[in-house]
Amino acid sequence: MNRSERHGGVVVVGGGLGGLVSAIHLAEGGEKVTLFESGKELGGRAITRDEGSFRFNLGPRALYCKGAAAATLDQWGIELTGGIPRGSGGLVMRRGKVHALPAGMLSLLKTSAFTVSDKVQIGRLLASLLKLNPQPLRGVSVAEWLDDLAIGPGPRALMEALVRLTTYVHAPHLVSAGFALGQIQLALGHGVRYLDGGWQRMVERLAQVASDAGVTIRRGASISGLVGTDAVRGVRLQDGTEYGAEAVFLAVAPGRVSRFLQRWDKNPIHKTLDQLIAVRMSCLDIGLDSLPRPKSIFALGLDEPTYFSVHSHYAALAEGNRALIHVAAYLAPDQHSGDVEQLEAVLDLVQPTWRDREARRFYYPGLTVAHAVPLAENRGCRVSNRVPGLPGVYLVGDWVGDEGMLADAVFASARRAARQLTEQRCARAA
Ligand SMILES: Cc1cc2nc3c(=O)[nH]c(=O)nc-3n(C[C@H](O)[C@H](O)[C@H](O)COP(=O)(O)OP(=O)(O)OC[C@H]3O[C@@H](n4cnc5c(N)ncnc54)[C@H](O)[C@@H]3O)c2cc1C
């Protein structure tokens, strides 16, 4: 027999960034909020491991300085320190060699990665990228956009690497060029920040703001299903307890949402969720006692979809001379895992003799960075915040909405969903 707890407010399922941000918006709007997180810790994919002298995020993390996440954190008075990586000291990897990254006109002139005519095209591109309007490119794929630019293979490889760097997507034929250009403009125009202490600092501060706003947070409490038939009226906990709610916010993976909505198997949401294409990467997160080449702090693959960055160069993530490095490969949609040898080969190229200085490592063959590529064929629109024909449920995540990508999409979808609930209440009261 199910035990039942009467409640009445709003339930948020998931204690990652999406759940925490939703809970704060809802509590600020006067709602009584309970958040359920299945894990012992809050944070989801934004957790940071404290490993002796190193603070390991789960793969590389950059907060876009002018994105929706940074704006919301600012609004809540959450100040996060850290460093903004600059292009200097950057490298590109091409045909098994490293060359200077053309981050500005001087490095473009100097780099040995490109021919003179390539450099002219890249110079023009770099000068125009920040001025272009991304909006008309929403329904165009990155591959089509680059075809239209009629640039040579070298500049094209650089553009594709920039798209991967700023979106994490390695699918130029699918991803919306408008979204990719928007991300490039955010990164090159306003910069990104690597956070001191890792993204856990953001999670801790959000959890504090949520508690101060009156949110009840229940850790180690897994939700197994939803309660209701014509509308969702609560959640069921793993131990069978039913918890009544006027609205339920689902800030979990789309696969989990699909299982929650199994009872409504005819609902068109299932087809939409099945069609999402995840953004994945393989990551080697590595701590070294010191850097063999202290000036080589960033490198981007041009003929392979690879990434290398010493995050501890800009943010407090390693003690003393130690270095915390993320090496990664962006995976294509049909690739579920990468291989560690490819990432070790990047380290061999950029930081030879690193093996003698290795202190700690974590290898992840296939992390889900975001649950949905913003597709050109949908003009970048992912899943709507509302489930058609099923009142009471709101969806939040990096796979929801048509605003921004990655954590910015999470923050934007949380704000929009909370606003929709308020509007719904106002409409009912009127
Ligand atoms: C390798 C990597 C690199 C990234 N880099 C960047 C970056 O540079 N910039 C950027 O902006 N973003 C980046 N991201 C993306 C960003 O981290 C995510 O978009 C964001 O953390 C997702 O938050 P979320 O709350 O939507 O989901 P999640 O973090 O997945 O949280 C979901 C939570 O729900 C909980 N849960 C699941 N099922 C249940 C249940 N049944 N009951 C209760 N709780 C449940 C889980 O335990 C989890 O805590 C990166 C992600 C990865 C993996």
The ligand as a MOL file (V3000), in Angstrom:
LIG
                    3D

  0  0  0     0  0            999 V3000
M  V30 BEGIN CTAB
M  V30 COUNTS 53 58 0 0 0
M  V30 BEGIN ATOM
M  V30 1 C 32.2390 17.0060 -19.9050 0
M  V30 2 C 31.2750 18.1410 -19.7650 0
M  V30 3 C 31.6930 19.4280 -20.0850 0
M  V30 4 C 30.8050 20.5050 -19.9820 0
M  V30 5 N 31.2630 21.7680 -20.2160 0
M  V30 6 C 30.4230 22.8120 -20.0880 0
M  V30 7 C 30.9060 24.1290 -20.2690 0
M  V30 8 O 32.0890 24.3460 -20.5370 0
M  V30 9 N 30.0320 25.1530 -20.1570 0
M  V30 10 C 28.7200 24.9620 -19.8630 0
M  V30 11 O 27.9680 25.9350 -19.7730 0
M  V30 12 N 28.2300 23.7170 -19.6630 0
M  V30 13 C 29.0510 22.6490 -19.7710 0
M  V30 14 N 28.5860 21.3780 -19.5620 0
M  V30 15 C 27.1300 21.1740 -19.4080 0
M  V30 16 C 26.5880 21.4130 -17.9880 0
M  V30 17 O 27.4660 20.8490 -17.0540 0
M  V30 18 C 25.2090 20.7630 -17.9220 0
M  V30 19 O 24.3880 21.3190 -18.9220 0
M  V30 20 C 24.5160 20.9770 -16.5760 0
M  V30 21 O 25.3700 20.6850 -15.4990 0
M  V30 22 C 23.2630 20.1020 -16.5480 0
M  V30 23 O 22.5400 20.3360 -15.3640 0
M  V30 24 P 21.1200 19.6370 -15.1140 0
M  V30 25 O 20.6940 19.9960 -13.7580 0
M  V30 26 O 20.2040 19.9630 -16.2360 0
M  V30 27 O 21.3760 18.0650 -15.2630 0
M  V30 28 P 22.2580 17.1100 -14.3300 0
M  V30 29 O 23.4920 17.7830 -13.8920 0
M  V30 30 O 22.3970 15.8450 -15.0990 0
M  V30 31 O 21.3610 16.8610 -13.0380 0
M  V30 32 C 20.3120 15.9510 -12.9540 0
M  V30 33 C 20.1830 15.5480 -11.4880 0
M  V30 34 O 18.9990 14.7780 -11.3320 0
M  V30 35 C 19.2810 13.7410 -10.4090 0
M  V30 36 N 18.3080 12.6630 -10.6470 0
M  V30 37 C 18.2470 11.8240 -11.7050 0
M  V30 38 N 17.2210 10.9730 -11.5660 0
M  V30 39 C 16.6080 11.2900 -10.4060 0
M  V30 40 C 15.4670 10.7550 -9.7250 0
M  V30 41 N 14.7720 9.7160 -10.2110 0
M  V30 42 N 15.0940 11.3100 -8.5410 0
M  V30 43 C 15.7930 12.3690 -8.0330 0
M  V30 44 N 16.8790 12.8910 -8.6350 0
M  V30 45 C 17.2810 12.3660 -9.8070 0
M  V30 46 C 20.7110 13.3430 -10.7290 0
M  V30 47 O 21.3130 12.6410 -9.6550 0
M  V30 48 C 21.3440 14.6980 -10.9920 0
M  V30 49 O 21.8840 15.2690 -9.8250 0
M  V30 50 C 29.4460 20.2820 -19.6060 0
M  V30 51 C 29.0310 18.9900 -19.2890 0
M  V30 52 C 29.9390 17.9310 -19.3510 0
M  V30 53 C 29.4770 16.5530 -18.9690 0
M  V30 END ATOM
M  V30 BEGIN BOND
M  V30 1 1 1 2
M  V30 2 1 2 3
M  V30 3 2 2 52
M  V30 4 2 3 4
M  V30 5 1 4 5
M  V30 6 1 4 50
M  V30 7 2 5 6
M  V30 8 1 6 7
M  V30 9 1 6 13
M  V30 10 2 7 8
M  V30 11 1 7 9
M  V30 12 1 9 10
M  V30 13 2 10 11
M  V30 14 1 10 12
M  V30 15 2 12 13
M  V30 16 1 13 14
M  V30 17 1 14 15
M  V30 18 1 14 50
M  V30 19 1 15 16
M  V30 20 1 16 17
M  V30 21 1 16 18
M  V30 22 1 18 19
M  V30 23 1 18 20
M  V30 24 1 20 21
M  V30 25 1 20 22
M  V30 26 1 22 23
M  V30 27 1 23 24
M  V30 28 2 24 25
M  V30 29 1 24 26
M  V30 30 1 24 27
M  V30 31 1 27 28
M  V30 32 2 28 29
M  V30 33 1 28 30
M  V30 34 1 28 31
M  V30 35 1 31 32
M  V30 36 1 32 33
M  V30 37 1 33 34
M  V30 38 1 33 48
M  V30 39 1 34 35
M  V30 40 1 35 36
M  V30 41 1 35 46
M  V30 42 1 36 37
M  V30 43 1 36 45
M  V30 44 2 37 38
M  V30 45 1 38 39
M  V30 46 1 39 40
M  V30 47 2 39 45
M  V30 48 1 40 41
M  V30 49 2 40 42
M  V30 50 1 42 43
M  V30 51 2 43 44
M  V30 52 1 44 45
M  V30 53 1 46 47
M  V30 54 1 46 48
M  V30 55 1 48 49
M  V30 56 2 50 51
M  V30 57 1 51 52
M  V30 58 1 52 53
M  V30 END BOND
M  V30 END CTAB
M  END
